[in-house]
Amino acid sequence: MSAAPKPPPLPTRTPSTLSIPPAIPVEQALDNLNAAAEELSQTQDHVTFSTILDLHTSTAYNRYSFADQNKLLQGLEVLFEKNSELASDIAWDAIPILLKFAARPVGRDSPDAEDQKAVAVRADLLLDQCANNGNSKEVFLVVTGKIKNLDFRKVPEEEDSDSEDNEGEDDEDFAPKQKVSPTALSTAKILLRLLVQVQKRLKMKTPSRFLATSLMSLLSMITKASKSLPLTPLCDILDQIIEFVAPLAPAKSDTDVDVPIQVKLIQAFITHGVESFLTLPKDDATMMEWASAWNKKVRPEKVVPKTSASHAHTHPQGKGPTNNAQDKLVIGQVMVAFLSLSDSVDMNVESLLQTCLDASLEPEDECVEPEEPGSPTAPTSAEEIPLSYVGSLLLLAAKLNREALKGEDLNSLKLKIFPEHANLTSKYLPEGVEGSVVDALVFIGSWIIRQSNKDGELSQLGNIPSDDDEFFLYIQKYSALSATLPEPDLRGLTYLHATTILHLHPREELRLGFIKDTLEHCPFEALKAAIIGYLKDEILAAQKGKASGANKESIFLSPLILDTLILNLFPDYEEEFLKRGIRDGWVRFNEAHSTISATANLYYLVWANDDLRNHLSVTRPDWTAEIQRRWVEVIKKSITIFKNAGTGEGTADADLKKEIQDANVDLEMLSYLLDRLDEIRQQKSS
């Protein structure tokens, strides 16, 4: 099939280099415009009229009162009605001229607020006339170009921001969340309205060419808006964009050869849009909390609270994303709109999963936007159109979560941790990734091991790698994230996922090896504390198994467990706490506090429980004496020194005293626990 003819380029005019002339009365300006329209219409020199119109409207915008601006726009409305051919021919050029009048924010408390509103309304009406009566292809290209190049950042002189639209802007220099231009917000909404109007008028043999231009422009707007706008206006813009795209999805019964390209274009738009929306910078991260929602469904009695395990680790940001209920609501509404749109173009869980499993996350060449619908770079087949792999994963999680929470049967997916989820983990969890991507992977992993939970049992891991290092690498990725993620709820759920998978491994010696390796080499004290908590769970699980009649002996219920871990659980802190300066010693003690407390609690449990005390043989004199010397006494002495420093009896500076005083409750609790440990040890040893 021969290619469609390339549409003619837009008319061009040389921008005026004249300075804005002194303001003339609005009546004279209208007389000049009417005279020019009459004269130039006879010679079809409409481009020259556009230049004259630009000059007069620029003068009006900068120097007229709002009342006179309204008079000028009223006069233009009459002029366009009398000269319909001229109005149609210059519509493409009139749109940028009129946009600045329509998009300018109205000063609510200004004495001429009513005149300002009248100007905006009149300009809006003229813009609608341009979109409905101008050459549809020319207007379409102007509107999509404006959408593509719209800058949401506030500039020093917003009245000049219309010129050239910053077309040479480098997106990499687009600083997130700068001051937002209210004019740009209004402009975005107006342009989207105009795009809806002109899109309906387009007569196309190959709709995909125009659709590609529309969607690429809209994706550019989404990317810039996501980097710059606060959440509420961002969601407003996204809702308006999705509302525009939804009717463009072709009917499923349509057999036109262009339909697969149209469908793939919309699918690509959805995945790229979802990626931009759900991977905002850390300070403004938007998250759907899929893992949390699933956890509440399958473990309602053990919902991870906001102050869960690993709370002792304070993330530098000190906060998690999207804590506000209203924010979560608007984020959810946008995702519902994306999901509905994806349903209309057959993006189901199975196809998205296959896309993610097949994903190659190598850096790709930047997608080149076609200059115009007839450009040779416009896609000619669906295979040429790439989906966003990250967006596909996020959309997969959203759809899977929606269906799983409804209780729909998804067993046909046949997913296992190994190899499928491990495949996704290796692709989507490079160093530095967090937020929604982690949320998606933790949810999918949790769903895999619990989705066939018919009798309260967890499903198996699948084809466990024969190489233990592969298994360790999988666990280590989630373990590290459980100590570093900024959002406490997701930290807890990530830790839960890692320890659940670890516990499901059938070889106890491998689980013990992972615990030992983490305590020896992990740099995060919060994770060490968590892994000690996991060790306690393994010990209690082994005790429960023996009580229920399990035949197999467990190493977690034998002296071997503490013999193997004694140096890791009870390190000698004397050098770190007592032989440094008071400040350095306090800093290190404060870092290790969560690990020390976790160990003390475990040690107390073992001593207090008669069954555990006997099975683990903790009453051996040489063993207890060593722990008392190298661990208990050093920590008790350190607490005394730090408490004295906090009360002014030491040599600590004022800031350090304040820090110690603020931590006094933690010091008292740890001191009390160690005293109780001494008491019960003496009781049970006698």
C-alpha positions in Angstrom: 0.0 0.0 0.0 1.4 3.4 -1.0 2.2 5.8 1.7 -0.2 8.6 2.4 1.0 12.0 1.0 2.9 14.1 3.4 0.8 17.1 4.5 2.1 20.6 3.6 4.2 22.4 6.2 2.7 25.1 8.3 2.9 28.6 6.9 5.6 30.6 8.4 6.1 34.3 9.1 9.1 36.3 10.2 8.6 37.3 13.9 8.4 41.0 14.3 11.7 42.5 15.7 10.0 45.8 16.3 9.5 46.9 19.9 6.0 47.1 21.2 4.7 50.5 20.0 3.0 53.0 22.4 -0.5 52.0 23.2 -3.1 53.4 20.9 -6.8 53.6 21.8 -8.5 50.3 21.5 -11.0 51.7 18.9 -8.1 52.7 16.7 -6.5 49.3 17.1 -9.7 47.6 16.0 -10.0 50.0 13.0 -6.4 49.1 12.0 -7.2 45.4 12.2 -10.4 45.6 10.3 -8.7 47.7 7.6 -5.9 45.2 7.3 -8.3 42.2 7.2 -10.2 43.8 4.4 -7.1 44.7 2.4 -5.1 41.6 2.9 -8.0 39.2 2.4 -8.2 40.4 -1.2 -4.6 39.3 -1.8 -4.8 36.2 0.4 -1.9 37.6 2.4 -3.1 36.1 5.6 0.4 35.6 7.0 1.0 39.4 7.1 -2.3 39.9 8.9 -1.1 37.4 11.5 2.0 39.6 12.1 -0.2 42.7 12.4 -2.6 40.9 14.8 0.4 39.7 16.9 1.7 43.3 17.2 -1.6 44.7 18.3 -2.5 42.0 20.7 1.0 42.1 22.3 0.5 45.9 22.9 -3.0 45.2 24.3 -1.7 42.4 26.6 1.1 44.5 28.1 -0.4 48.0 28.1 -4.2 47.9 27.9 -6.5 47.8 30.9 -8.5 44.6 31.2 -11.6 46.4 30.1 -9.9 47.5 26.9 -8.5 44.1 26.4 -12.0 42.7 26.6 -13.1 45.3 24.0 -10.3 44.2 21.7 -11.2 40.6 21.9 -14.9 41.4 21.3 -13.9 43.2 18.2 -11.8 40.3 17.1 -14.8 38.0 17.5 -16.8 40.2 15.2 -13.8 40.5 12.7 -13.5 36.7 12.5 -17.2 36.3 11.9 -17.1 38.7 9.0 -13.9 37.2 7.6 -14.4 33.5 8.1 -11.9 32.4 5.5 -9.2 34.6 7.0 -10.1 33.3 10.5 -9.9 29.7 9.4 -6.5 30.3 7.6 -4.8 32.0 10.6 -6.3 29.9 13.3 -3.1 28.0 13.8 -1.3 31.3 14.4 -4.1 32.9 16.5 -4.0 30.1 19.1 -0.6 31.1 20.6 -1.7 34.7 20.6 -5.0 34.1 22.4 -3.6 31.5 24.9 -1.9 34.2 27.0 -5.2 36.0 27.4 -7.1 32.9 28.3 -4.5 31.3 30.7 -3.6 34.4 32.7 -4.6 33.8 36.4 -7.4 36.1 37.7 -6.6 38.1 40.7 -9.6 37.3 43.0 -9.1 40.3 45.2 -8.3 42.7 42.4 -10.7 45.6 41.8 -10.9 44.7 38.1 -11.4 41.0 38.7 -14.6 40.9 36.8 -12.9 42.4 33.7 -10.1 39.9 34.1 -12.6 37.1 34.1 -14.3 38.6 31.0 -11.0 38.7 29.1 -10.3 35.0 29.9 -13.9 33.9 28.9 -13.7 35.9 25.7 -10.3 34.5 24.8 -11.6 31.0 25.5 -14.5 31.5 23.1 -12.1 32.7 20.4 -9.8 29.7 21.0 -12.8 27.3 20.6 -13.6 29.0 17.3 -10.0 28.5 16.1 -10.1 24.8 17.1 -13.5 24.2 15.5 -13.2 26.3 12.3 -9.4 26.4 11.5 -7.6 24.0 9.3 -7.8 20.9 11.4 -4.3 19.5 10.6 -2.6 22.9 11.1 -4.4 23.5 14.4 -3.7 19.9 15.5 0.0 20.4 14.9 0.1 23.7 16.7 -1.8 22.4 19.7 0.3 19.2 20.0 3.4 21.3 19.7 2.3 23.6 22.4 1.5 20.6 24.6 4.9 19.0 24.0 6.8 22.1 24.9 4.8 23.4 27.8 7.0 24.4 30.7 5.3 24.2 34.1 8.1 26.0 35.9 7.5 29.6 37.1 9.7 32.1 35.2 10.5 35.6 36.3 8.4 37.2 33.6 5.5 34.9 32.8 4.1 37.3 30.2 7.0 36.5 27.9 6.9 32.7 28.4 4.7 32.3 25.3 7.5 33.1 22.9 9.3 30.1 21.4 8.0 27.8 24.2 11.5 26.9 25.3 11.8 24.4 22.5 15.5 23.8 23.0 15.0 22.8 26.7 17.0 19.9 28.0 14.8 17.7 30.1 17.7 16.5 32.2 18.1 20.0 33.6 14.4 20.1 34.6 14.7 20.5 38.4 11.9 18.8 40.3 9.2 20.6 42.1 10.3 24.2 41.4 7.8 27.0 41.8 4.9 26.1 39.5 3.6 28.5 36.9 -0.2 29.1 37.4 -0.3 30.3 33.8 1.2 27.0 32.6 -1.5 25.0 34.6 -4.3 27.0 33.0 -2.6 26.7 29.6 -2.3 22.9 29.9 -6.0 22.5 30.6 -6.9 24.8 27.7 -4.7 23.0 25.3 -6.2 19.6 26.3 -9.6 21.0 25.7 -8.6 22.3 22.3 -7.0 18.9 21.4 -10.3 17.2 22.2 -12.1 19.5 19.8 -9.7 19.4 16.9 -9.1 15.6 17.2 -12.8 15.0 16.5 -12.5 17.0 13.2 -9.5 15.1 11.8 -10.3 13.0 8.7 -7.6 10.3 8.6 -6.9 7.3 6.3 -4.3 6.2 8.9 -5.4 7.4 12.3 -2.3 5.9 14.0 -0.1 8.7 12.5 -2.1 11.4 14.2 -2.5 9.3 17.3 1.2 8.9 17.6 1.7 12.6 17.5 -1.0 13.2 20.1 0.2 10.6 22.5 3.9 11.6 22.3 3.0 15.2 23.0 0.8 14.1 26.0 3.6 11.9 27.3 6.0 14.9 27.2 3.4 16.9 29.2 3.0 14.0 31.7 6.8 13.7 32.2 7.2 17.4 32.8 4.1 17.7 35.0 5.3 14.7 37.1 8.6 16.4 37.7 7.2 19.8 38.5 3.6 19.8 39.7 2.2 19.2 43.2 0.2 16.0 43.5 -3.3 17.5 43.2 -2.9 19.5 40.0 -0.8 16.7 38.6 -3.6 14.3 39.1 -6.1 16.8 37.6 -4.0 17.0 34.5 -3.6 13.2 34.2 -7.4 12.7 34.6 -8.0 15.1 31.8 -5.4 13.5 29.6 -6.7 10.0 30.2 -10.3 11.2 29.5 -9.0 12.5 26.1 -7.3 9.2 25.2 -10.1 6.8 26.3 -12.4 7.5 23.3 -9.5 7.0 20.9 -9.2 3.3 21.6 -10.5 1.4 18.5 -13.4 -0.9 18.7 -12.4 -4.5 19.3 -14.5 -5.6 16.3 -12.6 -3.2 14.0 -10.5 -5.2 11.4 -8.7 -2.3 9.8 -5.0 -3.0 9.3 -4.2 0.2 11.2 -5.9 -0.9 14.4 -3.0 -3.0 15.8 -0.8 0.1 15.6 -3.4 2.3 17.3 -3.8 -0.3 20.1 -0.1 -0.6 20.6 0.3 3.2 20.7 -2.2 3.4 23.5 -0.7 0.5 25.3 2.7 2.2 25.1 1.2 5.5 26.3 -0.3 3.8 29.3 2.9 2.1 30.4 5.0 5.2 30.0 2.4 7.3 31.7 2.2 4.9 34.7 6.0 4.9 35.0 6.2 8.7 35.1 3.4 8.9 37.6 4.6 6.2 40.0 8.3 6.8 40.0 8.4 10.5 41.1 11.4 11.8 43.0 11.8 10.5 46.6 10.4 13.5 48.3 7.2 13.3 46.3 7.0 9.6 45.7 3.5 8.2 44.8 2.8 4.7 45.9 -0.2 2.4 45.6 0.8 0.3 48.6 -0.1 -3.0 46.8 2.0 -5.1 49.2 0.3 -3.5 52.3 -3.2 -4.1 50.8 -2.4 -7.7 50.1 -0.9 -8.3 53.5 -4.0 -6.9 55.2 -6.1 -9.4 53.3 -4.0 -12.6 53.9 -2.6 -11.7 57.4 -5.2 -9.4 59.0 -4.1 -10.5 62.4 -0.5 -9.5 61.8 -0.8 -6.3 59.8 2.6 -4.5 59.8 2.1 -1.2 61.7 3.7 2.0 60.7 6.1 1.7 63.6 7.2 -1.9 62.7 10.4 -3.8 62.9 13.4 -1.8 61.9 11.9 1.4 63.2 15.2 2.1 64.9 16.7 2.8 61.5 15.9 6.4 60.7 15.9 7.2 57.1 17.5 10.6 56.3 14.3 11.9 54.9 12.5 11.0 58.1 9.2 10.3 56.3 7.5 7.9 54.0 5.7 8.9 50.8 2.0 9.7 50.5 0.9 9.6 54.1 -2.0 11.9 53.5 -5.4 10.1 53.0 -6.5 12.6 50.4 -3.3 12.1 48.4 -3.8 8.4 48.5 -7.4 8.9 47.2 -6.4 11.0 44.2 -3.5 8.7 43.4 -5.9 5.8 43.4 -8.4 7.6 41.2 -5.7 8.2 38.6 -4.6 4.5 38.6 -8.2 3.4 38.3 -8.5 5.5 35.2 -5.2 4.0 33.8 -6.5 0.5 34.6 -9.8 1.2 32.9 -8.0 2.5 29.8 -5.7 -0.5 29.8 -8.7 -2.9 29.9 -10.1 -1.3 26.8 -6.9 -2.2 24.8 -6.6 -5.8 26.1 -3.7 -5.3 28.5 -4.4 -8.4 30.7 -2.3 -9.9 33.5 -0.9 -12.7 31.3 0.3 -10.4 28.5 1.9 -7.9 31.0 3.6 -10.7 32.9 5.1 -12.0 29.7 6.3 -8.5 28.7 8.0 -8.2 32.1 9.6 -11.7 32.0 10.9 -10.9 28.5 12.1 -7.4 29.4 15.5 -6.3 28.5 16.4 -3.3 30.7 19.4 -2.3 28.7 19.6 1.5 28.0 17.5 2.1 24.9 17.8 4.8 22.3 15.6 7.7 23.0 12.3 7.5 21.3 12.2 10.0 18.4 8.9 11.9 18.1 7.6 12.3 14.6 7.7 15.9 13.5 4.3 15.6 11.9 1.7 12.9 11.2 3.1 12.1 7.8 6.7 11.8 8.9 8.7 8.8 7.8 9.5 8.2 11.5 5.8 7.5 12.3 5.3 3.8 13.3 4.4 1.5 10.4 3.8 -1.6 12.5 2.9 -2.5 16.1 6.2 -4.2 16.6 8.1 -0.9 16.3 6.3 0.6 19.3 8.1 -0.1 22.6 6.3 -0.4 25.9 7.8 0.9 29.1 9.2 -2.2 30.9 9.0 -0.4 34.3 5.5 0.8 33.5 4.5 -2.7 32.5 5.6 -4.1 35.9 3.7 -1.4 37.8 0.6 -2.0 35.7 1.0 -5.7 36.2 1.1 -5.2 40.0 -2.0 -2.9 39.8 -4.0 -5.4 37.8 -2.9 -8.4 39.8 -3.6 -6.6 43.1 -7.1 -5.6 41.8 -8.0 -9.2 40.9 -6.3 -10.8 43.9 -8.2 -8.6 46.4 -11.4 -9.5 44.7 -10.6 -13.2 45.2 -10.5 -14.0 41.5 -8.9 -17.3 40.4 -5.4 -16.6 39.1 -3.9 -20.0 39.4 -3.6 -20.2 35.6 -0.5 -17.9 35.9 1.6 -20.8 37.3 4.0 -18.4 38.9 6.7 -19.5 41.3 9.4 -17.6 43.2 12.1 -19.6 41.2 12.5 -18.9 38.4 9.8 -16.3 37.6 10.0 -13.9 40.5 13.8 -14.3 40.8 13.9 -13.3 37.1 11.8 -10.2 37.8 14.0 -9.3 40.8 17.2 -9.6 38.9 15.9 -7.3 36.1 14.0 -4.7 38.1 16.1 -4.3 41.3 19.4 -2.8 40.4 21.1 -0.8 43.1 19.3 2.4 44.1 15.8 1.3 43.1 13.0 1.8 45.6 9.5 3.0 46.0 6.8 1.7 43.7 9.0 -0.8 41.9 9.9 -2.5 45.2 6.3 -2.3 46.3 5.3 -4.1 43.1 7.9 -6.8 43.4 7.2 -7.4 47.1 3.5 -7.7 46.5 4.0 -10.1 43.5 6.3 -12.2 45.5 4.0 -12.3 48.5 1.1 -13.2 46.2 3.0 -16.1 44.7 3.7 -17.8 48.0 0.3 -17.2 49.4 -2.1 -17.3 46.4 -2.8 -21.1 46.8 -3.1 -20.7 50.5 -6.1 -23.1 50.8 -5.2 -24.8 54.0 -3.1 -22.2 55.7 0.1 -23.5 54.1 2.5 -21.5 52.0 3.1 -22.7 48.5 6.6 -23.9 47.6 9.4 -21.9 46.2 9.5 -23.6 42.8 12.8 -24.8 41.2 15.2 -23.7 44.0 18.6 -22.9 42.4 21.2 -25.6 43.0 23.8 -22.8 43.5 23.3 -21.5 47.0 24.8 -18.1 45.9 21.8 -17.5 43.6 19.4 -18.1 46.4 21.4 -15.9 48.8 21.6 -13.1 46.2 17.8 -13.1 45.9 17.4 -12.9 49.7 20.1 -10.3 50.1 18.5 -7.9 47.7 15.3 -7.8 49.8 17.1 -7.9 53.1 19.2 -4.8 52.2 16.0 -2.9 51.1 14.3 -3.8 54.3 17.0 -1.7 56.1 17.2 1.2 53.7 13.7 2.0 52.3 12.3 5.3 53.5 8.8 4.0 54.0 8.5 2.0 57.3 5.5 -0.1 56.3 7.3 -1.2 53.1 10.5 -1.8 55.0 8.6 -4.2 57.3 6.9 -6.0 54.4 10.1 -6.3 52.5 11.8 -7.9 55.5 8.8 -10.2 55.9 9.1 -11.3 52.3 12.8 -12.0 52.6 12.5 -14.0 55.9 9.4 -15.9 54.6 11.3 -17.1 51.5 14.4 -18.0 53.7 12.2 -20.0 56.0 10.7 -21.9 53.1 14.1 -23.2 52.1 14.2 -26.9 53.1 17.8 -26.9 54.3 18.3 -25.6 57.8 22.1 -25.3 57.4 21.6 -22.9 54.6 19.2 -20.8 56.7 21.7 -20.8 59.5 24.5 -19.8 57.1 22.5 -16.8 55.9 21.9 -15.7 59.5 25.6 -16.0 60.3 26.7 -14.2 57.1 24.3 -11.3 57.7 25.5 -10.8 61.3 29.1 -10.9 60.2 29.0 -8.7 57.2 25.8 -6.6 57.1 26.5 -2.8 57.6 23.0 -2.1 58.7 22.3 -2.5 62.4 18.6 -2.4 61.8 18.9 -5.5 59.6 21.1 -7.3 62.1 18.4 -6.7 64.7 15.7 -8.0 62.3 17.7 -11.1 61.5 18.1 -11.8 65.2 14.3 -11.6 65.4 14.2 -14.1 62.5 16.6 -16.4 64.4 14.2 -16.3 67.4 11.3 -17.2 65.1 13.3 -20.2 63.8 14.0 -21.3 67.3 10.4 -21.1 68.4 9.2 -22.8 65.2 11.6 -25.7 65.9 10.3 -25.9 69.4 6.7 -26.0 68.2 7.6 -28.6 65.6 9.1 -30.9 68.3 6.2 -30.4 70.6 3.8 -31.4 67.8 5.7 -34.7 67.3 8.0 -33.9 64.4 10.6 -36.7 64.0 13.4 -34.6 62.5 15.8 -33.0 64.9 16.3 -29.3 64.2 19.7 -27.6 64.5 17.7 -24.5 65.7 16.8 -26.5 68.8 20.3 -27.7 69.6 23.5 -26.3 71.3 25.0 -26.0 67.8 23.0 -22.9 67.0 24.4 -20.6 69.8 27.9 -22.2 69.5 27.9 -21.2 65.8 26.7 -17.7 66.5 28.2 -16.8 69.8 30.8 -14.4 68.4 28.2 -12.8 66.1 25.4 -12.4 68.7 27.7 -11.4 71.5 30.6 -9.3 70.1 33.1 -7.7 72.4 32.2 -4.0 72.3 34.8 -2.8 74.8 37.0 -1.3 72.1 34.1 0.4 70.4 32.2 1.7 73.4 34.8 2.2 76.2 38.1 2.9 74.6 37.0 5.7 72.3 36.2 9.2 73.3 32.9 9.7 74.9 31.2 11.1 71.8 32.6 8.4 69.4 31.6 5.7 71.9 28.1 7.1 72.2 27.6 7.3 68.5 28.7 3.7 68.0 26.5 2.6 71.0 23.5 4.4 69.6 24.0 2.8 66.2 24.2 -0.7 67.7 21.4 -0.2 70.2 18.7 -2.0 68.1 21.0 -5.1 67.6 22.0 -5.1 71.3 18.3 -5.0 72.4 17.3 -7.8 70.0 20.1 -10.0 71.3 19.2 -9.3 74.9 15.6 -10.2 74.3 16.6 -13.4 72.6 19.0 -14.3 75.4 16.4 -13.6 78.0 13.9 -15.8 76.2 16.3 -18.7 76.0 17.1 -18.4 79.8 13.4 -17.9 80.8 12.0 -20.9 78.8 12.9 -24.2 80.5 12.6 -26.2 77.3 14.8 -23.8 75.3 17.3 -23.5 78.1 17.8 -27.2 78.2 17.9 -27.9 74.4 20.3 -25.0 73.7 22.4 -25.8 76.8 22.9 -22.2 77.8 23.6 -23.0 81.4 27.2 -24.2 80.7 29.4 -22.3 83.1 32.2 -21.6 80.6 29.7 -20.4 78.0 27.7 -18.0 80.3 30.9 -16.7 81.8 32.3 -15.7 78.4 29.1 -13.9 77.4 28.9 -12.2 80.8 32.5 -10.9 80.5 32.6 -9.9 76.8 29.1 -8.7 76.3 26.8 -8.1 79.4 29.4 -6.4 81.6 30.7 -4.2 78.8 27.2 -3.0 77.9 26.2 -2.4 81.5 29.3 -0.4 82.1 28.8 1.6 78.9 25.2 2.5 79.9 26.5 3.8 83.3 29.1 6.0 81.6 26.6 7.4 79.1 24.0 8.1 81.7 26.5 9.9 83.9 27.6 11.9 80.9 23.9 12.9 80.3 23.4 14.1 83.8 26.5 16.3 83.8 28.8 14.1 85.8 31.0 13.4 82.8 32.9 15.4 80.3 30.3 15.5 77.5 29.5 18.7 75.7 26.0 20.2 75.8 24.9 18.7 72.5 26.0 15.2 73.5 24.3 15.6 76.9 21.0 16.5 75.1 21.3 13.5 72.8 21.9 11.1 75.8 19.0 12.7 77.8 16.7 12.2 74.8 17.6 8.5 74.7 17.2 8.0 78.4 14.1 5.9 78.1 15.9 3.5 75.8 18.9 3.3 78.1 16.7 2.6 81.1 14.8 -0.2 79.3 18.0 -1.9 78.2 19.5 -1.6 81.7 16.3 -3.1 83.2 16.4 -6.0 80.7 20.0 -6.8 81.5 19.3 -6.7 85.2 16.4 -9.1 84.8 18.6 -11.3 82.7 21.2 -11.4 85.5 18.4 -12.3 88.0 16.9 -15.1 85.9 20.4 -16.5 85.1 21.3 -16.7 88.7 17.9 -18.3 89.6 18.2 -21.0 86.9 21.9 -21.7 87.4 21.4 -22.5 91.1 
